[in-house]
Structures are given as C-alpha cells and as structure tokens.
Amino acid sequence: MSTVASGQKSQICFSIDDMPVVSYGINDSNYQKMIFNSIMSSLVKNKIPAIGFVNERKIRKEADGGRYQKELLKNWIKSGLELGNHTYSHPDFNNVSCKEYTSDILKGEPILKEILSESGKSIKYFRHPFLHVGETKSKADSLDAFLKEHGYKVAPVTIDNDDYLFALAYKKASDVKDTILMSRIGFDYIDYMEKKLHFYERQSVALFGRKIPQILLIHASLLNAVYLDSLASMYKRNGYEFADMDTALRDEAYNSKVTSYGKWGISWIDRWAISSGKKGDFFNGDPVAPDYIK
C-alpha cells in the first residue's frame, strides 16, 4: 500500500501526448526541432522522468520518411525518457469499431519498436486518444483484452485539463508576434494548472482519503516548450516530486474498478468516482479555462 505520509512529498508523473510535436500545421523542421528539444531539455534539467506518447502518422508523412523526427525520438530515449503508443492516426474510439481502432494501434508500432529496441526496450504503455476508452462495457472490455494480449498497460490520466486550448491561443498570439498576449496566456496557463492540481488533490482525498500519485496529461506544444520550466516549478512549490509511470501506478488506487461507461474523455479520478456512485456536488469546482482562451 502506498500512502503519502506527513512530510513526504507528493508525486506526479508527466505524460506528453501527440508526439513528436503538436505543430498546428507548421512543417518546418527547425520549428519542430525547437519545440521538441526545448521540452526534452526542460524535462532533463528538472529531472522529470516523463513518458511521451507517439502518433506515428506524424513521422511517416514527412517527405524524408520522418528521418529527423526519428532522431529526435531516439535522443528522447537516450535522455532517459520513455515512449508509448498513442495510435497511428489518433482515431476517436467513440466513432470507430474496435477492429478499426486496434488496427490503428498496431499500425502505430513499427517505428516505436525500432527506436526502443535500439536501447533494449519494448513498448509498454498505451494512451487512449481523447481519453475515450469505450462507451460501453463490452467495447471497453474488448479493447482491454486486445491490449493485454499485445503486452500493453493502459496509461491513465488523473489531472485532465485543457492545455491544448491554451496552446492554440499561444500559437495564434505567436503568429502575430503579440508578446504581451503570449505572456498573459503563459501566466494564466500556470495559474489554471495550479488550480487543476488543487482540484484533483481534493478529489483524490474525497475518494481515497489521501493524496494519490497524480498522472498529468499535457501536449508537445510550443506553449509547453516555453513554459515547462514554470510548470515544473509550480509542482515543486506545491510539494511534489516527479515520478515515472511505473512508480505512479504502483499505488493501489490505480487498481480501482471502472464500472460506469459513456462517451466521456475524463480523468480516471472522475471515472472511479462515477463508478462508486458519486454524483452532482462531488464534481463541483472543476477549474475552467478563461473565456478569452476558449
């Protein structure tokens, strides 16, 4: 049993989706390298054992076969960071059959396997696009059976958030070189993420009677390339140390059963709460992005 004792630091795992880069259509290799390398160097500097989840379509559609993107991912592994499968093309499990979805998972393996095998590693974790795990028990069970058969562990998320909305706003402000707006977005992003942390801390205590190791979802965007150091500082200020996915999932809370299903793309804390019969007021107070961001 893992608990957070008095005086012991809380733990958070960083997971980064839509790798190698969320570029919003900017295919310039120098731009993509800048984003990727900034994120990677911040993780290494802050000693954050993060895991990135890759969409292989982003690599294969490059004119050179994604050669430079493969090198970026190889450097990620060499830096002591981990990689997992986020499907080939980021399909929505709510909108496709299990057969189509699992085929897309397998299509997202070859480059990952090649990169990981060079370091004596294999693919271990799968992250659901949109956090859609199956809107019915039978569909969710079918996917879980496939994942187990192919040696995958599910990478859940407890701190779900709208970092992608801030990221798009930041990219738009960057396009027009509005540095004042960019700074405002960055400041409000860190403030919002701190409020999200406190919200899911409270939810964790309400559900389990204690803080559990949290798993954060963010994306490989320009915003996080610039503000990851500030994000790391915020968690440190709140008494958190950084953990890898294996360590976070050792906590018994992650053995909690999900028995309620829907089209939700939500935190696992919310899934467990719904499955245990929590309603209404239990979910009040979830921070939202400012109107100007939305």
C-alpha positions in Angstrom: 0.0 0.0 0.0 1.3 3.4 -1.0 0.4 6.4 1.1 1.6 10.0 1.4 3.0 10.3 5.0 3.3 13.5 6.8 6.3 15.4 5.5 6.7 13.1 2.5 6.5 14.7 -0.9 3.5 14.0 -3.1 4.2 12.5 -6.6 3.3 13.5 -10.1 4.0 11.7 -13.4 4.4 13.8 -16.5 2.9 12.3 -19.7 3.1 14.1 -23.0 0.7 13.3 -25.8 0.7 13.8 -29.6 4.5 13.3 -30.0 6.8 14.1 -31.7 5.3 17.6 -31.9 2.0 19.5 -32.0 2.9 22.0 -34.7 -0.6 23.1 -35.9 0.4 22.5 -39.5 3.9 24.1 -39.3 6.0 21.6 -41.1 9.3 23.5 -40.8 11.8 21.1 -39.4 13.7 23.7 -37.4 10.4 24.9 -35.8 9.5 21.3 -34.8 13.1 20.6 -33.5 12.9 23.7 -31.4 9.7 22.7 -29.7 10.8 19.1 -29.2 14.3 19.9 -27.9 13.0 22.6 -25.6 10.6 20.2 -24.0 13.2 17.5 -23.7 15.8 19.7 -22.2 13.4 21.1 -19.6 12.4 17.6 -18.6 16.0 16.6 -18.2 17.0 19.7 -16.4 14.2 19.3 -13.9 14.8 15.6 -13.6 11.3 14.7 -14.7 11.1 11.0 -15.9 8.4 11.7 -18.4 6.8 9.5 -20.9 5.8 10.7 -24.4 3.0 9.1 -26.4 3.6 9.0 -30.2 1.3 9.2 -33.2 3.4 7.5 -35.9 1.4 9.2 -38.8 3.2 12.4 -37.9 6.5 10.7 -38.6 5.6 8.8 -41.7 4.0 11.7 -43.6 7.3 13.6 -43.7 8.9 13.9 -47.1 12.2 12.3 -45.8 10.3 9.5 -44.1 10.5 11.3 -40.8 14.2 10.8 -40.5 14.8 13.9 -38.3 11.8 13.1 -36.2 13.1 9.5 -35.6 16.4 11.1 -34.5 14.5 13.3 -32.1 12.7 10.3 -30.5 16.0 8.4 -30.3 17.5 11.3 -28.4 14.5 11.3 -26.1 15.2 7.7 -25.2 18.9 8.4 -24.8 18.0 11.2 -22.4 16.4 8.7 -20.1 12.8 9.4 -21.1 10.1 6.9 -22.1 7.9 6.4 -25.1 4.5 4.8 -25.5 1.9 4.2 -28.3 -0.8 6.8 -28.9 -2.1 5.0 -32.0 -1.1 5.7 -35.6 -3.6 8.4 -36.6 -5.3 9.4 -33.3 -8.8 7.9 -34.1 -11.7 8.5 -31.8 -12.8 5.2 -30.2 -16.3 6.6 -29.9 -16.6 6.8 -33.7 -14.9 3.7 -35.0 -15.2 -0.1 -34.4 -12.9 -2.0 -32.1 -11.4 -3.7 -35.1 -10.6 -0.4 -36.8 -9.2 1.0 -33.6 -6.9 -1.9 -32.8 -5.6 -2.0 -36.3 -4.6 1.6 -35.9 -2.8 0.7 -32.6 -0.8 -1.9 -34.5 -0.1 0.5 -37.3 1.4 2.8 -34.7 4.1 0.3 -33.6 6.8 -0.2 -36.2 8.9 3.0 -35.7 8.4 2.9 -32.0 9.6 -0.7 -31.8 12.6 0.1 -34.0 13.6 3.1 -31.8 13.0 1.3 -28.5 14.8 -1.9 -29.5 18.0 0.0 -30.1 18.1 0.8 -26.4 17.0 -2.7 -25.4 13.4 -1.6 -24.6 10.0 -2.5 -25.8 6.6 -0.7 -26.0 4.9 -0.9 -22.6 2.2 1.7 -22.4 -0.8 2.7 -24.4 -2.6 6.1 -24.1 -6.2 6.4 -25.5 -6.7 9.4 -27.8 -9.2 11.8 -26.4 -9.2 9.6 -23.3 -12.1 7.6 -24.9 -11.9 4.1 -23.5 -15.2 2.7 -24.9 -18.7 4.0 -24.4 -20.0 0.6 -23.3 -18.6 -2.2 -21.1 -18.4 -4.6 -24.0 -16.4 -2.3 -26.2 -14.1 -1.2 -23.3 -13.6 -4.9 -22.4 -12.8 -5.8 -26.0 -10.1 -3.2 -26.2 -8.7 -4.1 -22.8 -8.4 -7.7 -23.9 -6.6 -6.7 -27.0 -4.2 -4.5 -25.1 -3.4 -7.3 -22.6 -2.9 -9.8 -25.4 -0.3 -7.4 -27.1 1.5 -6.7 -23.8 0.2 -3.2 -23.2 -0.6 -1.4 -20.0 -3.1 1.4 -20.1 -1.6 4.8 -19.2 -4.4 6.6 -17.3 -4.7 10.3 -16.6 -5.8 11.8 -13.3 -5.1 15.5 -14.0 -7.1 16.1 -17.1 -7.0 19.7 -18.4 -7.4 22.0 -21.4 -3.7 22.7 -22.0 -4.4 22.3 -25.7 -6.8 25.3 -25.7 -4.0 27.5 -24.1 -1.6 26.0 -26.6 -3.6 27.0 -29.6 -4.2 30.5 -28.2 -0.5 30.8 -27.6 0.4 29.7 -31.1 -2.0 32.2 -32.6 -0.5 35.0 -30.5 2.9 33.9 -31.5 1.9 34.0 -35.2 1.3 37.7 -34.9 4.2 38.3 -32.5 1.9 39.6 -29.8 4.4 39.2 -26.9 2.2 40.8 -24.4 -0.7 38.4 -25.1 1.8 35.5 -25.1 3.0 36.4 -21.6 -0.6 36.8 -20.4 -1.5 33.3 -21.8 1.5 31.8 -20.2 0.8 33.3 -16.8 -2.8 32.3 -16.9 -1.8 28.8 -18.0 0.3 28.2 -15.0 -2.4 29.6 -12.7 -5.0 27.4 -14.3 -2.8 24.3 -14.0 -2.2 25.0 -10.3 -6.0 25.3 -9.7 -6.4 22.0 -11.6 -3.8 20.4 -9.3 -5.6 21.5 -6.2 -9.0 20.4 -7.6 -7.7 16.8 -8.3 -5.9 16.7 -4.9 -9.3 17.4 -3.2 -11.0 14.8 -5.4 -8.3 12.3 -4.5 -8.7 12.9 -0.8 -12.5 12.8 -1.1 -12.4 9.5 -2.9 -9.5 7.7 -1.2 -9.0 9.6 2.0 -5.5 10.7 0.9 -3.4 12.1 -1.9 -2.5 9.6 -4.6 0.3 9.9 -7.1 -1.1 12.0 -9.9 -0.6 11.5 -13.7 -0.6 14.7 -15.7 -1.5 15.0 -19.3 0.0 17.7 -21.4 0.8 18.0 -25.1 4.0 18.5 -27.1 3.2 22.1 -28.0 5.1 25.5 -28.3 3.4 26.6 -25.1 4.8 23.7 -23.1 8.2 24.2 -24.8 8.3 27.7 -23.4 6.5 27.1 -20.0 7.5 23.6 -18.9 10.2 25.0 -16.5 7.5 27.2 -14.9 5.1 24.2 -14.8 7.8 22.1 -13.0 8.5 25.0 -10.6 4.8 25.2 -9.7 4.6 21.5 -8.8 7.8 21.7 -6.8 6.3 24.7 -4.9 3.3 22.6 -4.1 5.5 19.9 -2.6 5.6 17.4 -5.5 8.4 15.2 -6.7 8.5 13.7 -10.1 7.8 10.0 -10.7 7.8 7.7 -13.7 4.6 5.9 -14.9 5.7 2.6 -13.3 6.1 4.3 -9.9 2.8 6.1 -10.0 0.8 3.0 -11.0 2.1 1.0 -8.0 -0.3 2.9 -5.8 -3.3 0.7 -5.0 -5.7 3.5 -6.1 -4.9 2.5 -9.7 -6.5 -0.9 -9.1 -9.8 0.8 -8.6 -12.5 -0.6 -10.9 -14.3 1.3 -13.6 -17.9 0.0 -13.8 -19.6 3.0 -15.5 -19.2 3.8 -19.2 -20.0 6.6 -21.5 -18.6 8.8 -24.3 -16.5 10.7 -21.7 -12.9 11.8 -22.1 -12.3 12.4 -18.5 -9.9 11.9 -15.6 -9.6 8.4 -14.1 -10.4 10.0 -10.7 -13.8 11.1 -12.3 -14.3 7.6 -13.7 -13.7 6.0 -10.4 -15.9 8.5 -8.6 -18.8 7.9 -11.1 -18.3 4.1 -10.8 -18.5 4.4 -7.0 -21.8 6.3 -7.2 -20.6 9.9 -6.7 -22.9 12.5 -8.3 -23.6 16.2 -8.5 -21.8 18.2 -5.9 -18.8 15.8 -5.8 -17.7 17.2 -9.2 -18.3 20.9 -8.4 -15.4 23.4 -8.6 -13.5 22.0 -11.6 -11.5 24.9 -12.9 -12.2 26.1 -16.5 -10.0 28.0 -18.9 -10.6 31.8 -19.1 -13.2 32.9 -21.6 -10.6 34.7 -23.8 -8.7 31.4 -24.1 -11.9 29.4 -25.1 
